[in-house]
Amino acid sequence: MSEAWDTLRSHRQELDGISLASLIDAADRDQHFTHQLGDLHVDLTRHLATDQTLELLFDLARERRVEALRDAMFSGEPVNTTEGRAALHIALRNQSDRPILAGGVNVMPEVNAVLRKMQAFCESVHNGTWRGSTDQRIETVINIGIGGSDLGPAMATEALRPWWSNGLRVRFVSNVDPSHLSDTIRDLDPQTTLFIIASKTFGTQETLTNAHAARRWIAKALGETAVSRHFVAVSTNADRVAAFGIDTDNMFEFWDWVGGRYSMWSAIGLSIAMAIGFNQFTALLKGAHEMDCHFRDAPMHKNIPILLGLMDCWYRECWDCQSRAVLPYDQHLHRLPAYLQQLEMESNGKRTRIDGSPTTEGTAMIVWGEPGTNGQHSFHQMLHQGTTLVPCDFLVAATPTESVDDDRYDILFANCLAQAQALARGHGLDNIRAELEETGLSESDISTLATQKVMPGNRPSTTFLYRQLDPATLGRLIALFEHRVFVQGAVWGIDSFDQWGVELGKHLATEILPGVVDGSATQGDATTRRLTMHMDALRRG
Ligand code: G6Q
């Protein structure tokens, strides 16, 4: 039972037939629907919402104690209730002197010590003090990790490619499919390659299997003693790191209060710092910290993560939206949709509330997308004319990160604006008929074609506009998305920081593996056994 949702549902009925175009054109539309933090401008004017909608959503936030829950997260309370842990990614980028407590202990001295260790290590690789076993400088760094130990750093290093410095190449291996590692190392010299084994638990099957394969590659070329010069680890588990054969002096620590998908700001971000240099990594943290302060301090009606999170809940519950498209008009953000899929769908793809009761509201939306303009030549058809309402996030920089001598960037920018406008305003039958008449088509052809061309409009979107995709801006953006997810989870009453749904598959894979290895097909249900037998027959040729 929720009074706030009941009121919102009735309000939603009142908005039937609402024209997004008329909302957008209202003189004061930007007053409550545009927001700014640093050079990040967030435009919410193209949403199916009025000032009254916002007020009712704030009532919902009050009913669900969103601000109190936010404060609990910032104070280090165990907001990850099912695992009994704090969720303190905000401490990792706390660029102030303010202490942050977990279990009553200030975590900042430890956080800062690891940052200093990361800095010293980055500098030693960059200036050639750290060398491979044959005294060659490191030229390529490969991060081996999966899920939260891969997606954030992989997304961020790609996003910040123009900031890559020091002549290092940084690559990522996540998939246990052997081709991922072999494709990644094919053109490399073991003498100049350094592996970062990134795993919070240091027990993840895929990561450890890939790490052992990488280790064999190094040992075969350079001998077993070379391992210590070509492997470092990022983990919370020193014993397992030592058991793998990595000197724990070359281990960068983080803590159980850092969730995997919230960990790119910790030592898990070592690959990012390697690519862009430690100073720029600090700029990334600073940008995120600015967003943290904004989320913590801004009143609800100006609080960008709260507004975005509430808007997501509004579409999910009252407009039956099943998915949201993420459309960066920014090629360097091509891994953003994949990163956000984990952030949102692993955090909030749940059906049980913290108190153990089943949710009565729909939870995480399916997040998907591709960079523009590519998507326009593909799935945008469905966004414009399909039967499903899909709110969209457009992201675009005012200026490109490299100088261009033609109008390619302006074309990109204009297309971004055009798509959001077309979604919102559509293309009506009368205009289409008039346009077709001008082409001299017969009345019967016009009648056939005109309805096909109608674009209903009224399709909502947010536009994120920033000066340039630099480290600070990326930090602001990603922290904004993290807090948006927190707000959704708070409204839905779920634990956004656990991931029990991934456990069963891991367990079954371990159980099924022996029957795959020896072809006996003895494990799993009837279909699993049939498929394993079929695999075995195919392998035997
Ligand atoms: C993230 C998840 C998951 C995790 C990976 C890797 O929030 O927990 O994606 O990051 O399973 O785990 P390890 O870092 O322990 O190898």
Residues whose N, C-alpha, C, O or C-beta is under 5 A from the ligand:
A	BS01	G6Q	I146 G147 G148 S149 A198 S199 K200 T201 F202 T204 T207 G259 G260 R261
